[in-house]
Structure formats: C-alpha cells, structure tokens
Amino acid sequence: MGRRAWVGPLLAVVGVLGFSFKAILIKLAYAWEPIDAVTLLTLRMIYSAPIFLLMALFATASGRASAPIMRSDWLRILWLGFIGYYLASLVDFMGLQYVTAALERLMLYLYPTLVVVLSAIFLRQRITGRIALALLLSYAGIALVFGRDLSFSGDPHALWLGGALVFASSFFYALYLIGAGPVIARLGSLRFIALAMLTSAAFVFAQFAVTRHASALAAPARIQLLSLTMAVFSTVLPTYLIAEAIKRMGANRTSLVGSLGPVFTIWLGYWILDEPVHWIQLGGVALVLAGVTLVALRPRAVVPS
C-alpha cells in the first residue's frame, strides 16, 4: 500500500488541473468567436453527456449500483442536477464574459466557506472562532483581488456583474454539496454524478431549444474542439479523478489539494490568456487559500454524509 500512497494525491492534482483549465478554455472561446454562454454550455454537454451515460451504465453493470433508485432519490437527483451542475455552470459561463479566469477560479474556490455558513443556517452547526477567522481571511482576500481588478477595469459595472454571477455559481454549488452527501452515500459517487450530470444536460438542452436556433450549434471547428476538450479534460475526467482521490485519501485531504486550483488558473491565465499577475492579486490568493485551508482542516466543516 505504501508504494501506492502517491496515487491519491496524483489523481487529485490532475483532477484539479483539469477543472482549473475550464475557465481558460471558456475565455478562449469568447475571444475566438462571438459565441454566447448558453450555446457554449450546450456544446460542452453534447460532448460530455454520452460519456456520463456510459458511466451510469458501467456503474449499474459492474454491481456498484446495488441500491435501487427510489422515487425520492430521483427527485433529489433532479434538484441537485439542476442547482449544482446546470444553474451553477450557467451563471459561471455567463460570469466569465466579464471577469478574468483567475478571479473566477478564486471566487469559485470560496464554496467551502459558503458550505460552512449554509450549514450553520440550515443544519445548526456552530461557527467557532477559527471558522470566523477563516471567513474573514477568505473574503478579505477576495476583496483585495476584486478591488485591484476594479481599479483597472474599463467597465466597473461589467466587473460587478461578472463577479456577482460567479459568486452565485459558488453559492449554488455549496447548496448542491450540502444536499448531495446523503444521496451519494446511498447510490455511490459514480452513479450519482453521472445521473446528476445527465439531468443537468437535459436542462441545458431544454434551455437551448427554447432560446436558440439549432444552427447556433454549427460553430467553427476550433470552437467544437475547445468544447470537446472542455467536456473530456475539464468535465468528465476531473470529475472521475476527484471522486477516486476522495475514495483513496478522504475528502479533507483532497480538498486541501484543491487549493492548487486558483494557482493553476493564475498561471494558465498568465501563460495562455496574457492575464496580468500583480503582487496584490497574489496576496489576495494567499489570504483566500489560508482561509479555505482553515475550513478544510476542520473535519466538522465537511458536508455531512
């Protein structure tokens, strides 16, 4: 077992890198072609949905799906797929039209702090002094980064709008995490994630059918390639790798590896998108990482299962 101790961390790092690359691909798509968030999200789901369908079938055929899916399970899957993978993704894609990839990833990384706050409100979990300090550090870091971006923004209103949309995405994902624990424990992570993603794909396709013409999907080849890359390397693969990492090393240790996410995105944004990096931004990142680490190191802060 000792020889394989590195497998869990490696899976977590590669998974985090895949998720971090998503914002870069979205920003590239917006820069290359006049495509909107709904169409781009639909293309992502067109390429990823068949893979998640295969995952669901594999989970059933391999015996991992031993627990029968009850009517109450379907209702929870429907709700969690809507809030966690459809709505959270939609407002995130919309927000990236206005904010940098680095700010988006940093704001999304706030979701553990939101889980703590929501758990205190709905589950009566106590917020200790340590958690209060974590919240203070995290949001001070966001204020520092956001304030710097605001001072250099040519359109402050657009930055506020984008920031609000990305924060809403983090909030919706936190709600999803609070509700997903019991369902995952009952159905298994692979089957649940596959079904929740297929549910979200259905919502995306329905929105596209109502609001867009089918011809919008005939995007240029490079947008199709970006969408395929996003579906495989920034959606399906990291989802599976993170689930495997959690199984091997636990949710707390995996979430600590997740702190590499904003760092990866800042580096990729600088390298690929030519996004500027400033010491104020790095200071804000350090505060957010410190705050979220304080939350992640506390076992009671994890979503109850």
MIKEGU-854047 format. One record per atom (N, C-alpha, C): x, y, z. Coordinates in pm, whole numbers, padded with zeros to 5 digits, always signed. Example, Ala and Ser with C-alpha at 12.3 -4.5 7.8 and 13.67 -1.06 7.14 Angstrom:
BEGIN
+01319-00569+00780;+01230-00450+00780;+01320-00330+00780;+01285-00225+00708;+01367-00106+00714;+01290+00003+00787;
END
This chain:
BEGIN
+00081-00120+00000;+00000+00000+00000;+00085+00126+00000;+00205+00117+00070;+00289+00234+00081;+00339+00281-00054;+00362+00183-00143;+00412+00219-00276;+00307+00295-00356;+00180+00278-00322;+00073+00342-00397;+00018+00465-00326;+00085+00511-00221;+00036+00626-00147;+00034+00752-00232;+00114+00755-00337;+00121+00873-00423;+00007+00880-00523;-00067+00768-00541;-00170+00764-00645;-00282+00862-00613;-00330+00863-00487;-00439+00953-00449;-00405+01099-00473;-00291+01148-00419;-00253+01287-00446;-00236+01318-00594;-00181+01224-00670;-00163+01248-00813;-00298+01262-00883;-00392+01176-00850;-00526+01186-00908;-00589+01321-00874;-00572+01363-00749;-00630+01491-00706;-00567+01608-00781;-00435+01607-00797;-00365+01716-00865;-00408+01725-01011;-00413+01610-01080;-00454+01610-01221;-00600+01654-01234;-00684+01608-01141;-00824+01649-01144;-00841+01798-01123;-00769+01853-01027;-00774+01997-01001;-00723+02076-01121;-00617+02027-01185;-00564+02093-01304;-00668+02093-01416;-00739+01982-01431;-00843+01976-01534;-00954+02076-01509;-01002+02083-01385;-01106+02181-01352;-01055+02323-01371;-00929+02348-01336;-00871+02482-01347;-00861+02527-01492;-00845+02431-01582;-00828+02463-01724;-00959+02504-01790;-01072+02473-01724;-01203+02501-01783;-01220+02650-01812;-01187+02736-01716;-01204+02880-01736;-01119+02931-01851;-01000+02874-01868;-00912+02915-01978;-00977+02883-02112;-01035+02763-02124;-01100+02722-02248;-01221+02810-02278;-01297+02844-02176;-01415+02930-02196;-01371+03068-02243;-01270+03125-02178;-01221+03258-02218;-01167+03255-02361;-01100+03147-02399;-01050+03135-02536;-01166+03132-02636;-01271+03059-02603;-01387+03052-02693;-01449+03190-02712;-01464+03266-02603;-01521+03400-02613;-01431+03493-02696;-01300+03472-02685;-01207+03557-02759;-01202+03522-02906;-01221+03394-02939;-01206+03350-03076;-01330+03374-03162;-01449+03356-03103;-01571+03365-03182;-01681+03436-03101;-01777+03500-03168;-01889+03564-03097;-01994+03461-03054;-01959+03381-02956;-02048+03275-02908;-02100+03313-02769;-02224+03277-02739;-02283+03311-02610;-02268+03195-02512;-02295+03223-02384;-02275+03125-02277;-02364+03002-02293;-02490+03022-02331;-02583+02909-02344;-02539+02814-02454;-02499+02867-02568;-02455+02783-02679;-02328+02707-02643;-02233+02776-02579;-02108+02711-02542;-02132+02602-02438;-02219+02629-02341;-02252+02529-02241;-02322+02409-02305;-02407+02435-02405;-02475+02326-02475;-02377+02239-02551;-02280+02299-02618;-02179+02222-02688;-02099+02136-02591;-02066+02192-02476;-01995+02114-02374;-02076+01992-02332;-02206+02010-02313;-02291+01899-02270;-02314+01798-02381;-02318+01843-02506;-02336+01750-02618;-02222+01649-02620;-02101+01696-02593;-01985+01608-02596;-01968+01527-02467;-02013+01581-02354;-01991+01511-02227;-02105+01416-02190;-02228+01446-02232;-02343+01363-02193;-02328+01216-02233;-02284+01183-02355;-02269+01041-02389;-02170+00968-02298;-02066+01038-02254;-01968+00975-02166;-02029+00950-02029;-02106+01046-01978;-02171+01026-01849;-02277+00916-01857;-02340+00900-01973;-02435+00791-01991;-02364+00656-01982;-02247+00647-02044;-02168+00525-02034;-02123+00499-01891;-02090+00606-01818;-02052+00591-01678;-02167+00536-01595;-02288+00586-01620;-02405+00538-01546;-02431+00391-01577;-02419+00352-01705;-02439+00213-01744;-02331+00123-01685;-02209+00172-01681;-02099+00095-01624;-02120+00073-01475;-02163+00179-01404;-02187+00167-01260;-02294+00063-01232;-02395+00057-01318;-02503-00040-01300;-02455-00182-01333;-02385-00196-01444;-02341-00329-01489;-02234-00389-01399;-02151-00305-01337;-02040-00356-01256;-02083-00392-01114;-02208-00369-01082;-02255-00401-00948;-02235-00291-00848;-02179-00176-00889;-02159-00064-00797;-02291+00005-00766;-02392-00024-00846;-02521+00041-00827;-02619-00058-00765;-02581-00115-00650;-02663-00217-00588;-02791-00161-00527;-02787-00041-00473;-02905+00017-00410;-03004+00062-00517;-03129+00023-00506;-03229+00066-00605;-03256+00215-00593;-03286+00278-00703;-03315+00422-00703;-03463+00441-00675;-03493+00501-00562;-03631+00525-00522;-03681+00656-00585;-03813+00676-00575;-03872+00799-00628;-03812+00922-00560;-03789+00912-00430;-03729+01025-00357;-03586+01052-00407;-03513+00946-00445;-03378+00964-00499;-03383+01041-00631;-03480+01005-00717;-03492+01073-00846;-03523+01221-00826;-03607+01251-00729;-03640+01391-00703;-03516+01467-00656;-03436+01404-00571;-03312+01469-00525;-03212+01485-00638;-03200+01383-00721;-03109+01391-00837;-03152+01504-00930;-03283+01515-00951;-03336+01620-01036;-03301+01758-00980;-03323+01776-00851;-03294+01905-00788;-03144+01935-00786;-03064+01834-00746;-02920+01857-00734;-02855+01875-00871;-02903+01803-00972;-02853+01824-01108;-02885+01963-01157;-03004+02012-01121;-03045+02147-01162;-02961+02253-01094;-02947+02244-00962;-02882+02351-00886;-02729+02344-00897;-02675+02220-00897;-02531+02205-00887;-02456+02201-01018;-02518+02145-01122;-02446+02129-01248;-02505+02210-01362;-02634+02244-01353;-02693+02328-01457;-02684+02476-01420;-02749+02515-01311;-02755+02656-01275;-02617+02710-01239;-02542+02635-01160;-02408+02680-01122;-02318+02697-01245;-02328+02603-01340;-02246+02612-01461;-02291+02729-01548;-02422+02749-01560;-02474+02855-01647;-02427+02993-01601;-02442+03024-01474;-02402+03157-01427;-02249+03172-01427;-02178+03060-01411;-02032+03065-01421;-01988+03099-01564;-02045+03033-01662;-02014+03062-01802;-02049+03207-01836;-02162+03256-01784;-02202+03394-01808;-02104+03491-01740;-02063+03460-01619;-01972+03548-01547;-01837+03561-01613;-01791+03454-01677;-01660+03458-01742;-01657+03549-01864;-01771+03599-01905;-01772+03700-02011;-01721+03835-01960;-01716+03850-01826;-01685+03982-01769;-01564+03983-01676;-01524+03869-01620;-01413+03867-01526;-01300+03782-01580;-01182+03797-01522;-01067+03717-01563;-01083+03573-01515;-01010+03483-01578;-01011+03343-01537;-00960+03328-01394;-00860+03408-01357;-00802+03399-01223;-00904+03439-01116;-00976+03549-01138;-01075+03593-01040;-01190+03493-01032;-01230+03438-01146;-01337+03338-01146;-01301+03218-01062;-01182+03162-01080;-01143+03043-01006;-01130+03074-00857;-01080+03192-00825;-01065+03229-00684;-01201+03242-00616;-01298+03301-00685;-01431+03317-00626;-01502+03182-00617;-01484+03096-00715;-01544+02963-00707;-01485+02884-00590;-01359+02911-00558;-01292+02839-00452;-01347+02874-00313;-01435+02974-00307;-01497+03011-00180;-01604+02913-00135;-01639+02816-00218;-01755+02732-00185;-01742+02660-00049;-01622+02618-00001;-01620+02556+00133;-01665+02652+00243;-01631+02781+00228;-01675+02878+00329;-01826+02896+00323;-01883+02891+00204;-02028+02902+00191;-02098+02779+00247;-02036+02662+00232;-02092+02541+00291;-02100+02556+00442;-01996+02612+00503;-01994+02633+00648;-02106+02727+00691;-02121+02839+00618;-02224+02936+00653;-02364+02876+00636;-02386+02809+00524;-02517+02748+00499;-02547+02636+00598;-02444+02560+00637;-02462+02456+00737;-02499+02515+00872;-02441+02631+00902;-02476+02697+01028;-02621+02745+01026;-02667+02789+00909;-02804+02841+00899;-02906+02728+00899;-02882+02626+00817;-02984+02522+00796;-02964+02399+00883;-02839+02368+00921;-02811+02248+00998;-02772+02277+01142;-02777+02404+01179;-02749+02446+01318;-02606+02412+01362;-02513+02408+01268;-02374+02384+01305;-02311+02514+01354;-02236+02503+01463;-02180+02622+01527;-02057+02672+01450;-02049+02804+01434;-01931+02867+01374;-01838+02910+01487;-01723+02845+01495;-01627+02874+01601;-01541+02995+01564;-01457+03035+01658;-01366+03146+01631;-01272+03115+01517;-01230+02990+01507;-01139+02951+01399;-01207+02966+01263;-01333+02923+01254;-01405+02934+01129;-01434+03080+01097;-01463+03160+01199;-01485+03303+01176;-01360+03368+01119;-01243+03329+01171;-01116+03380+01118;-01098+03335+00973;-01133+03211+00944;-01123+03160+00806;-01210+03241+00711;-01331+03271+00754;-01421+03351+00671;-01365+03491+00649;-01310+03550+00755;-01253+03684+00745;-01136+03686+00647;-01046+03588+00657;-00931+03582+00568;-00976+03563+00423;-01069+03471+00401;-01112+03438+00265;-01174+03558+00195;-01263+03625+00263;-01335+03734+00197;-01253+03862+00192;-01157+03875+00283;-01062+03986+00272;-00975+03967+00148;-00936+03842+00122;-00857+03814+00002;-00934+03842-00125;-01062+03803-00128;-01145+03831-00245;-01162+03981-00264;-01184+04054-00154;-01199+04200-00163;-01072+04265-00218;-00956+04212-00178;-00828+04266-00224;-00813+04246-00375;-00838+04124-00422;-00824+04093-00565;-00929+04168-00647;-01053+04166-00598;-01161+04232-00671;-01138+04382-00677;-01091+04441-00568;-01063+04584-00566;-00955+04623-00665;-00852+04539-00675;-00746+04569-00772;-00800+04560-00914;-00878+04454-00944;-00936+04441-01078;-01031+04557-01108;-01101+04603-01007;-01196+04712-01025;-01124+04842-01061;-01010+04863-01000;-00935+04987-01025;-00876+04991-01166;-00857+04874-01227;-00800+04869-01362;-00905+04835-01468;-01030+04821-01425;-01135+04782-01519;-01184+04901-01599;-01203+04877-01728;-01260+04982-01812;-01410+04992-01798;-01472+04889-01742;-01617+04885-01725;-01648+04825-01587;-01649+04908-01482;-01675+04856-01346;-01807+04783-01334;-01910+04831-01407;-02040+04765-01398;-02032+04620-01447;-01959+04597-01556;-01942+04462-01608;-01868+04373-01508;-01768+04429-01440;-01692+04351-01342;-01780+04314-01223;-01863+04408-01177;-01955+04377-01067;-02054+04269-01110;-02105+04280-01232;-02199+04180-01282;-02133+04043-01291;-02015+04038-01350;-01944+03912-01362;-01910+03851-01227;-01865+03937-01135;-01834+03888-01001;-01956+03832-00930;-02070+03899-00945;-02194+03851-00884;-02237+03717-00942;-02222+03702-01073;-02260+03576-01138;-02171+03461-01092;-02041+03484-01083;-01950+03378-01041;-01972+03344-00893;-01997+03446-00811;-02026+03420-00670;-02155+03338-00657;-02254+03369-00740;-02378+03292-00740;-02349+03146-00776;-02257+03124-00869;-02220+02988-00905;-02162+02914-00785;-02074+02981-00711;-02016+02920-00591;-02123+02890-00487;-02219+02982-00473;-02329+02964-00378;-02415+02843-00417;-02450+02832-00544;-02533+02720-00589;-02460+02587-00570;-02328+02589-00596;-02251+02466-00578;-02244+02426-00431;-02235+02525-00342;-02236+02495-00199;-02369+02433-00157;-02479+02485-00210;-02610+02425-00182;-02615+02281-00231;-02558+02259-00348;-02553+02123-00404;-02476+02029-00311;-02362+02074-00261;-02279+01989-00175;-02352+01951-00047;-02425+02045+00009;-02497+02017+00133;-02602+01908+00111;-02668+01910-00004;-02772+01812-00031;-02723+01682-00091;-02602+01682-00148;-02556+01565-00222;-02505+01452-00134;-02455+01485-00015;-02392+01385+00070;-02474+01260+00093;-02598+01273+00144;-02677+01152+00170;-02709+01072+00044;-02731+01138-00069;-02764+01067-00193;-02643+00990-00244;-02525+01052-00235;-02402+00985-00278;-02377+00862-00190;-02398+00876-00059;-02378+00764+00032;-02470+00648-00001;-02588+00676-00050;-02685+00571-00080;-02662+00508-00218;-02634+00592-00319;-02628+00544-00457;-02487+00519-00508;-02386+00575-00441;-02249+00566-00490;-02213+00688-00573;-02088+00731-00564;-02048+00857-00628;-02054+00849-00780;-02011+00737-00839;-02005+00729-00985;-02144+00738-01047;-02237+00659-00993;-02372+00660-01049;-02441+00794-01024;-02424+00847-00903;-02491+00974-00873;-02440+01086-00963;-02307+01099-00977;-02251+01207-01058;-02297+01194-01203;-02296+01071-01255;-02338+01050-01393;-02484+01090-01413;-02571+01050-01321;-02713+01083-01333;-02738+01232-01314;-02667+01293-01218;-02684+01437-01196;-02638+01517-01317;-02527+01474-01380;-02478+01544-01498;-02573+01525-01616;-02630+01406-01630;-02728+01384-01737;-02853+01468-01715;-02893+01483-01589;-03007+01569-01557;-02977+01714-01595;-02858+01760-01560;-02821+01897-01593;-02814+01916-01744;-02767+01814-01816;-02763+01823-01962;-02902+01840-02019;-03000+01771-01961;-03138+01784-02008;-03189+01928-01990;-03155+01990-01877;-03194+02129-01854;-03125+02223-01954;-02997+02198-01981;-02923+02280-02077;-02984+02268-02216;-03012+02145-02258;-03070+02123-02391;-03207+02188-02403;-03285+02180-02295;-03419+02241-02297;-03409+02393-02311;-03316+02454-02236;-03299+02599-02246;-03255+02639-02386;-03160+02563-02442;-03113+02594-02576;-03227+02582-02678;-03307+02478-02667;-03416+02456-02763;-03518+02569-02759;-03539+02626-02641;-03638+02733-02625;-03583+02868-02668;-03454+02891-02647;-03398+03026-02664;-03306+03042-02784;-03265+02934-02847;-03169+02944-02957;-03217+02862-03077;-03159+02893-03193;-03186+02815-03314;-03079+02706-03326;-03118+02593-03380;-03026+02479-03392;-02900+02515-03471;-02909+02612-03560;-02794+02650-03642;-02680+02707-03558;-02712+02753-03437;-02607+02809-03350;-02505+02703-03310;-02545+02576-03315;-02453+02468-03278;-02349+02441-03386;-02370+02496-03505;-02274+02479-03614;-02159+02578-03599;-02095+02573-03484;-01984+02663-03455;-01860+02620-03533;-01763+02711-03551;-01640+02676-03623;-01568+02559-03557;-01481+02497-03634;-01412+02375-03589;-01333+02398-03461;-01270+02513-03447;-01188+02535-03328;-01274+02549-03202;-01398+02598-03216;-01489+02604-03101;-01538+02464-03067;-01563+02382-03170;-01602+02243-03146;-01490+02169-03073;-01367+02194-03113;-01253+02129-03049;-01237+02175-02904;-01255+02305-02882;-01250+02357-02745;-01359+02292-02659;-01478+02280-02715;-01589+02221-02641;-01562+02074-02608;-01507+02002-02704;-01472+01862-02680;-01365+01850-02572;-01264+01936-02581;-01158+01936-02481;-01215+01967-02343;-01305+02066-02337;-01367+02103-02211;-01449+01988-02154;-01521+01917-02242;-01606+01807-02198;-01523+01692-02140;-01414+01659-02209;-01335+01542-02168;-01238+01577-02055;-01156+01680-02077;-01046+01707-01985;-01080+01804-01872;-01191+01877-01885;-01228+01971-01778;-01365+01942-01718;-01425+01830-01758;-01556+01792-01702;-01555+01646-01660;-01552+01554-01756;-01565+01412-01726;-01443+01358-01650;-01324+01378-01706;-01204+01321-01646;-01177+01374-01505;-01178+01506-01481;-01152+01553-01344;-01261+01512-01245;-01387+01502-01292;-01494+01456-01203;-01464+01315-01152;-01422+01228-01241;-01388+01090-01203;-01261+01087-01116;-01160+01165-01152;-01033+01163-01078;-01051+01213-00936;-01130+01320-00919;-01152+01373-00785;-01231+01273-00700;-01329+01207-00762;-01406+01106-00688;-01314+00992-00643;-01223+00949-00730;-01129+00844-00694;-01031+00891-00586;-00988+01016-00596;-00897+01070-00495;-00963+01074-00358;-01090+01114-00355;-01163+01118-00228;-01172+00977-00169;-01195+00878-00255;-01205+00740-00208;-01073+00692-00150;-00962+00736-00208;-00831+00689-00165;-00774+00765-00046;-00800+00897-00039;-00733+00978+00064;-00827+01062+00148;-00957+01053+00124;-01053+01126+00205;-01084+01263+00149;-01202+01316+00189;-01248+01444+00136;-01162+01560+00184;-01117+01556+00312;-01041+01668+00365;-00908+01686+00293;-00833+01577+00279;-00702+01587+00213;-00718+01623+00066;-00822+01571+00003;-00846+01606-00138;-00880+01754-00152;-00960+01807-00059;-00995+01949-00066;-00873+02037-00045;-00775+01991+00033;-00653+02068+00051;-00572+02072-00080;-00570+01961-00152;-00505+01961-00284;-00576+02059-00377;-00707+02074-00356;-00785+02168-00438;-00738+02311-00427;-00660+02342-00323;-00607+02478-00310;-00512+02513-00423;-00465+02411-00496;-00381+02437-00613;-00460+02496-00728;-00594+02483-00724;-00678+02528-00835;-00657+02673-00874;-00673+02768-00780;-00650+02908-00817;-00509+02934-00866;-00411+02865-00808;-00272+02884-00850;-00255+02837-00995;-00310+02720-01026;-00303+02670-01163;-00368+02768-01261;-00487+02820-01224;-00559+02907-01316;-00486+03039-01337;-00427+03094-01232;-00350+03217-01246;-00232+03195-01341;-00164+03083-01323;-00050+03053-01410;-00096+03031-01554;-00202+02954-01574;-00252+02929-01709;-00305+03057-01774;-00373+03141-01693;-00423+03268-01746;-00311+03359-01790;-00202+03360-01713;-00085+03442-01749;-00018+03387-01875;-00008+03253-01882;+00065+03189-01991;-00016+03190-02122;-00144+03158-02115;-00224+03141-02235;-00303+03266-02272;-00363+03331-02171;-00451+03446-02197;-00381+03580-02181;-00257+03578-02135;-00182+03702-02112;-00250+03789-02006;-00312+03725-01908;-00371+03799-01797;-00261+03846-01703;-00264+03971-01660;-00158+04023-01574;-00161+03961-01435;-00044+03949-01376;-00031+03900-01238;+00038+04008-01157;-00025+04046-01043;+00026+04153-00959;+00041+04102-00816;+00130+04163-00741;+00154+04117-00604;+00029+04130-00517;-00056+04228-00546;-00181+04241-00471;-00269+04119-00495;-00273+04076-00621;-00350+03957-00655;-00295+03834-00582;-00165+03819-00580;-00104+03705-00513;-00129+03710-00362;-00127+03831-00305;-00159+03846-00163;-00302+03806-00134;-00394+03846-00221;-00534+03807-00204;-00552+03657-00215;-00482+03595-00310;-00488+03450-00326;-00439+03381-00199;-00329+03432-00143;-00275+03372-00020;-00376+03379+00094;-00447+03491+00106;-00548+03504+00212;-00663+03406+00191;-00710+03394+00068;-00820+03302+00039;-00777+03158+00066;-00659+03121+00021;-00610+02985+00043;-00595+02955+00191;-00547+03052+00267;-00533+03033+00412;-00669+03013+00478;-00766+03094+00436;-00899+03082+00495;-00965+02951+00462;-00959+02911+00337;-01023+02786+00296;-00951+02666+00359;-00820+02675+00374;-00745+02567+00438;-00789+02550+00584;-00814+02659+00654;-00864+02651+00791;-00998+02578+00797;-01081+02603+00697;-01209+02533+00691;-01188+02385+00660;-01104+02356+00563;-01085+02218+00517;-01018+02131+00623;-00935+02191+00708;-00864+02114+00810;-00955+02076+00925;-01074+02132+00930;-01165+02102+01038;-01266+01998+00992;-01263+01876+01047;-01349+01770+00998;-01498+01805+01001;-01542+01878+01101;-01685+01910+01113;-01734+02004+01005;-01638+02068+00935;-01678+02160+00828;-01714+02089+00699;-01683+01958+00693;-01713+01883+00572;-01863+01857+00564;-01914+01849+00442;-02056+01824+00422;-02094+01693+00489;-02197+01690+00572;-02236+01566+00640;-02285+01463+00540;-02247+01338+00561;-02285+01231+00469;-02380+01134+00536;
END
